[in-house]
């Protein structure tokens, strides 16, 4: 009950801050609305909006000023871009703080020492979710890249230039690779050097296949040669690596499954014993020492799971 009250107080405080911000900046917001109303009847939205990239990290001015220029902001922005997320850095930071606050409220029931530890652990969940999305997106890139290279080769054999072939692949390929190729074409069309546009593509798609693809294009631009033949051989190599990666995943399936089973077993045993004899297990959450032991057990299970998963990971 106390936890619910604290959560309600936290949410009420957030709403109060937003209300104060709106009240203080009422004139600026009204002026902006009036300006948009004057532009809307005569100018389409696509023209009225700025063509410049929005560099703000948050719609909240104070948070935007706090995050601007920070190294942490650049790291989070890079991870958001790799995961294909449309959230701003400010939104991500606020969500992480909300998770941390909830973890702190839950941890207070386990003891003063557990509260900050649980706040850090729960506050880290949004970042882990972002990494998971980025990993899934990179796997989709790996699956699509050989097909996209074949499309580039066929387009160049038909008489397209490299830039036109990239635009063609960007229009025809589905997400997530298609929009990335289209972005490369748009960037060089707006004045960026092709080399820099390709290097930015390599940064956004942080996988070995993309690095090989960009390196092949850059070397061909410097030294010349038959680009279609180079890309054809590269696509063949990528497909062979996919097959090898699948074979390795089959061989390493046992340690990955062992990590999952060993992590679930103590939790399942705890749940079963609690159902059978609740009084026997109750000291683990009713006494200070029991809470610390429970927290230690959860951290140990998590650490062991991560170590076993790392053993089964082999980069190809």
Secondary structure as GFF3:
##gff-version 3
##sequence-region A 1 316
A	DSSP	alpha_helix	2	24	.	.	.	ID=ss1
A	DSSP	alpha_helix	26	40	.	.	.	ID=ss2
A	DSSP	alpha_helix	45	48	.	.	.	ID=ss3
A	DSSP	alpha_helix	61	67	.	.	.	ID=ss4
A	DSSP	alpha_helix	71	83	.	.	.	ID=ss5
A	DSSP	alpha_helix	89	108	.	.	.	ID=ss6
A	DSSP	alpha_helix	112	123	.	.	.	ID=ss7
A	DSSP	alpha_helix	125	157	.	.	.	ID=ss8
A	DSSP	alpha_helix	162	172	.	.	.	ID=ss9
A	DSSP	alpha_helix	177	189	.	.	.	ID=ss10
A	DSSP	alpha_helix	194	204	.	.	.	ID=ss11
A	DSSP	alpha_helix	208	223	.	.	.	ID=ss12
A	DSSP	alpha_helix	227	251	.	.	.	ID=ss13
A	DSSP	alpha_helix	253	276	.	.	.	ID=ss14
A	DSSP	alpha_helix	278	281	.	.	.	ID=ss15
A	DSSP	alpha_helix	283	286	.	.	.	ID=ss16
A	DSSP	alpha_helix	288	311	.	.	.	ID=ss17
###
